[in-house]
Amino acid sequence: MKSIIYLLVLSFLWGSAFMWTKELLDVFKPPTIVFFRCLFGLVALLPFVLLQKNRIHLKIRPFFVFVLALGAAIPWNIMAFSLQGIDTSLSGILNATTPLFALLFSVIILKARPLWNQATSLLIGFVAVTVLILFSSQSTGVQFSIFHAFLMFAVTMAYALNSIWIKKYYTNIPTIHLGFWTLFISAIINGIISVFMEPFAFKHLGSWEIILPLLILGCLCAGLGYVIFYQIISIGGPILASMVTFISPFVTIVLGIFFLQEPFHLGIIIGMPLMILGLLLMNIHIFKRNVTLIKSGYIPPNIINEDNARNGDNAS
């Protein structure tokens, strides 16, 4: 299934973003990192946008700007500030609370009724987060600040709201355009802030040690990543899209241990399986339904309508 491939690729890209951001914090302030990330992402996406046959005319209204800002401008800044006080491993796992908030906001905004397994997954997720924070605060060699840890919840709430409102209002917009406008709006906002905070930031771009992480963050994690993310939303909805956090923490943990020499402590050993269990339990009814339908010879529309979704049709 293409949707599984999308999730795997996106999980690797976004899982590595924590490490690259952490590395760049030694050189830039958070708004500058986000600005360059979005700038390089726009460069990567622009040729594909220009090659689109069907031109769309968007009405740029305040709510549209706000929704797309929740996809990059707001959470990426908060994430960078959060990484100043916690390890990437912890931040990657805390980022896995995105599906929990997506479920909560689906109930509030989309008026969805949670099933028993989804309600149970919220409880398990809460226990997992509690274990992670408690053990992280007591483990030696761990960079930890309770304030910076809780900043990650603001990040995941932003992602969840972004996916909910994209699904509710903007699935008629081609995914590549959504990705482009998300990065464009973020580049404008953070570019203005960066000019005042670091007016000479461009001088650092002469070093490959700086330019390479920015290229990866921008062209791959941002440019390619958001097209994939919005594609998943159009195909299967906000909860499925937020399942990227099911795999990306593994990437974050491995990269943090091997490249940043972060410790692998008991909180990760206990908290990570609990978080995975919660995520699996949240969507077990979807997995069972699709398996049953496929065995009976019927393929669910959210699998076969990917081409329609790519053209802006709601395939959910």
HUKADA-V265487 format. One record per residue. N is the residue number from 1. RES is the residue in one letter. NEAR is the number of other ideal C-beta (glycine too) atoms within 10 Angstrom. Layout:
N RES NEAR
N RES NEAR
This chain:
1 M 14
2 K 12
3 S 17
4 I 9
5 I 10
6 Y 21
7 L 22
8 L 13
9 V 15
10 L 24
11 S 21
12 F 19
13 L 23
14 W 24
15 G 25
16 S 23
17 A 27
18 F 29
19 M 25
20 W 21
21 T 24
22 K 23
23 E 19
24 L 23
25 L 14
26 D 7
27 V 16
28 F 21
29 K 19
30 P 23
31 P 25
32 T 22
33 I 27
34 V 31
35 F 29
36 F 28
37 R 31
38 C 28
39 L 18
40 F 23
41 G 30
42 L 22
43 V 14
44 A 19
45 L 25
46 L 14
47 P 8
48 F 15
49 V 16
50 L 7
51 L 8
52 Q 13
53 K 5
54 N 8
55 R 7
56 I 10
57 H 4
58 L 11
59 K 5
60 I 9
61 R 9
62 P 7
63 F 9
64 F 17
65 V 15
66 F 15
67 V 23
68 L 26
69 A 19
70 L 21
71 G 26
72 A 29
73 A 26
74 I 22
75 P 26
76 W 26
77 N 23
78 I 21
79 M 24
80 A 24
81 F 18
82 S 27
83 L 25
84 Q 14
85 G 16
86 I 24
87 D 27
88 T 27
89 S 29
90 L 33
91 S 24
92 G 28
93 I 28
94 L 27
95 N 26
96 A 29
97 T 27
98 T 30
99 P 30
100 L 29
101 F 22
102 A 28
103 L 24
104 L 17
105 F 18
106 S 22
107 V 14
108 I 11
109 I 15
110 L 14
111 K 7
112 A 15
113 R 8
114 P 15
115 L 14
116 W 9
117 N 14
118 Q 23
119 A 13
120 T 15
121 S 24
122 L 19
123 L 12
124 I 19
125 G 23
126 F 14
127 V 16
128 A 26
129 V 22
130 T 13
131 V 19
132 L 24
133 I 19
134 L 14
135 F 19
136 S 26
137 S 13
138 Q 12
139 S 17
140 T 6
141 G 9
142 V 18
143 Q 18
144 F 18
145 S 14
146 I 12
147 F 10
148 H 18
149 A 21
150 F 13
151 L 21
152 M 25
153 F 18
154 A 14
155 V 24
156 T 23
157 M 21
158 A 23
159 Y 27
160 A 27
161 L 22
162 N 28
163 S 29
164 I 26
165 W 21
166 I 25
167 K 24
168 K 13
169 Y 12
170 Y 20
171 T 21
172 N 11
173 I 17
174 P 22
175 T 24
176 I 20
177 H 21
178 L 25
179 G 29
180 F 23
181 W 24
182 T 28
183 L 29
184 F 19
185 I 21
186 S 28
187 A 24
188 I 15
189 I 20
190 N 25
191 G 16
192 I 12
193 I 18
194 S 22
195 V 13
196 F 8
197 M 15
198 E 17
199 P 9
200 F 6
201 A 19
202 F 11
203 K 10
204 H 17
205 L 11
206 G 8
207 S 10
208 W 9
209 E 10
210 I 19
211 I 14
212 L 12
213 P 23
214 L 20
215 L 19
216 I 18
217 L 28
218 G 26
219 C 18
220 L 20
221 C 26
222 A 31
223 G 25
224 L 19
225 G 23
226 Y 27
227 V 25
228 I 21
229 F 27
230 Y 28
231 Q 24
232 I 26
233 I 25
234 S 30
235 I 27
236 G 26
237 G 24
238 P 28
239 I 24
240 L 22
241 A 30
242 S 29
243 M 25
244 V 27
245 T 26
246 F 20
247 I 18
248 S 26
249 P 26
250 F 16
251 V 19
252 T 27
253 I 22
254 V 16
255 L 22
256 G 24
257 I 16
258 F 10
259 F 13
260 L 15
261 Q 8
262 E 22
263 P 17
264 F 13
265 H 21
266 L 14
267 G 25
268 I 26
269 I 11
270 I 16
271 G 26
272 M 20
273 P 11
274 L 19
275 M 27
276 I 18
277 L 16
278 G 26
279 L 25
280 L 15
281 L 20
282 M 27
283 N 19
284 I 14
285 H 13
286 I 16
287 F 10
288 K 10
289 R 11
290 N 17
291 V 10
292 T 10
293 L 13
294 I 13
295 K 8
296 S 8
297 G 6
298 Y 11
299 I 13
300 P 15
301 P 14
302 N 20
303 I 17
304 I 13
305 N 17
306 E 19
307 D 10
308 N 14
309 A 23
310 R 17
311 N 14
312 G 18
313 D 14
314 N 13
315 A 21
316 S 17
